[in-house]
């Protein structure tokens, strides 16, 4: 089933993003929104994977929206626990998806990798009535000296499912991510620390530690298991 391409704008007028829409093979039971579309579509072939999982009955019919990251500068702005961007996703994009699918409930999935994984989890925590599942692959929980972990109690608890993965070789403490993000702790430690905090906050967490680094090959390999865990009740 071919992807449909659109440009969607936020009601706040702050965002205009290219998106790729993939209808479900039969009437949708779930909605999935993937940030960093360029990674999920080009490097991970996520659209074909969803189609395969649906065809084998391993996940329910799922309508997917893949959202462009625009560029490197926008990633740093949009994906660092951004309230305006979370609002864009939760209100504008979810509303658009509901209109396309006819689904008028919550219980949606949001996913991302690295910085967009951080934003996916933040959005799920900020809008628990919409997102019952979050996919976070190699999430950048090191951001701002583990800001999200330290402020977790200020957000609404989300008792839904979270998939948090990271590689054994993901380090990076002391690295400066241009233009201005400073990584103060190793990536794997940030994921481990946040995972424990999330469990204490009442969430269901599946951890996946793979042997490797910050690489889309590993993210693609784990994606089938992650989607089955997150989308199957």
N, C-alpha and C positions, 0 to 999 in steps of 0.2 A: 504494500500500500504506500503510494508516494507521500512524501512530506509536503505540507502546504506552508507557504512562506508568507509572513505578514510583518508589518511594522506596527507595534502597539505603543501608544503614548499614555502616560500617567495623567490622571485628573489634576494632579498638582503641577503639571507641565514641567516637571524636573527631569523626566525620563522619556526617551524614545528609543526603543530597542527592537531590533530584528528578532523575530521568533520563528521557529519551525514547529508546526502542529502535526501531530500524528494521531489520527482518529483510532479508536480501538476497533478490533476486527468485528465485534458484535457490540450491541449497546453497552456503553461504559458502566462499570461498577466502581471504578476508582479513577482518580485524577493524579497524575504525577508531573511535577514541575522540576525541570533540571536546569540549574544555573550553569554557566560556563558551557554553553551549547557547543562551541567549537571543539571542546575536548570530548564531550560525550558523543557527538556525532562523527567527528573525523578520526579521533584516536581510539574510541571505544566501540563504535558502531552500535550504540545503545538502542537505536530504533529497531534494527534487525533482531537484536537480542530479545527485546520486549515481544516482538512478533512471534519468535520461536517459543518463548515461555507461554504465551497465550495459546498458541496452537497445540501445545502439549498439555494444556490444562494445569500448568504449574503456578500460574498467577491468574487472578480474575481479569476480565477485559479492562484494559487500562488506557485511557486517553492521555497522551503525553504532550507537554509543551517544553521545548528546548529554547532557552533564552540566551541571546548573544551577550558575551562579556564586553563587547564594543572595542576595548583596547586595554593595554596594561594600566594606564592611568585610571581609567574608569574602574577596573577591578579593585584597585587600592582604595578607591573612594566608596564604591558600592558594597564591597564585601567585608568591610570591617565594622561589623555590628551596627549597621546603618539603619536608623529608624525610618527615614524617608524611603529607602529602597525596600525595606520590609513591608512598608505600607503599600508601595507599588505592587509588590508580589501578592500580598494578602487581599487587597481590595481590587485593583485593576485587573491583574492577570487571572486571579481565581474567578472573578466575576465573568470575565471573557470566556473562561473555560466552562463555567456553569451554563452560560448561554449556548455554547456549542454542543455540550453533551446532554443538557437537560437534567444533570445532577444538581440537586439543591441541598446537599448535606455537607458536613465536614468530612473528616476521615481521609484527608488527602496526604500525599507524600511530597516532600521537597528534598532535593539532593544537590550536592556540590562536591568539589574537590579542592583541597588546599584552602585558599582564602574563601572561595565560594562555599566550601564545606562549613567553614566558620559561620558564614552568613546564613546558610541553610538551617543550621541548628538554632541560631539566634532567632530566625523568623518563626521556626516551629515553637520555640519557647514563648515568643511574644504573642503568638496567635494559636494557642492550643485548641481552640474550638474549630479551627480549620485544618490543622496539620496534626495527624496522629502518628506520623512516621517521618523520620528524617534520615537521609543517607549522607554520611560524612566520611569521605575518603581522604586520608592524610590531612585532616583538618588543622588549620593554623591557629591552634589554641594558645600558642606562645604569644600572640598579638598583645601588645601593650602590657607586657608582664602578666599574662594570663588574666586579662581584664574580665572575660566572660565568666571564668570560674569564680573570681572574687566577687562578682556581682550577681551570681546565679540566683541567690535567694530573693533578689529584688524583682525577678521575673515570675510570671505565673508558672506553677509546676505543670509539667506535661507528662502524664502517666503513660504516654504512648511508647512506641518502639523507636530506638535509635541504633543505627549501625555505625560504629566508629572503628576505622581501620588505620593502621600505620605500619610502616616497614621497619625492620630491625636496624636498617642502615640510615634512617632518617634522623639526622642530628641538626647541625646548623647554628648552635649557640654562638653568638657574636657576629653573625652574618648581617649585613645591611642589604635589605631588599630595596632597590631603587624604586621611586625617588627618595623615600624617607622612612621606611619601616625597618625598625631594628629588632632582630630576633635575639631575645635575651636568654632563652633556654632551648634545649634540644626539642625537635618536633615530636619525637616519640614520648618524651617525658610530659610534654604539654597535653598530648592525647590521653596518656595514662592518668594524669592528675584530673583532667576534666571528666573522664569516664567515671572515676570514683565519686566525684562530686555530683554528677548526674544521677547515679544510682541512689545516693543519699537523698536526692531531691524527689525520689519516687518514680523515676523513669525506668523503663525496661531497656537494658543496654546489651547489645551483642558486640563484643570486641573481636576484632580480627587482626592478629599480628602476623604479617607475612615476611618472608625472608627476602629483603631487597630494599630499594630506595624509593625516592619520590618519582614514580614512573607510571605512565598510563598503562603499560603492559600489565602490571599487577592490579591496577584498578579494574581493568577489563576482565581479568581472570576471576576476580571475586564478585563481579556484578551479578551474575545469576543467583548465587546464594544470598546476596544482600537483598535483591528484589523479592525473592521468595520469602525471606524472613519478614520483610517489611510490609508486603502487600497481602499476605495470606493471614487471615484472622486466626 
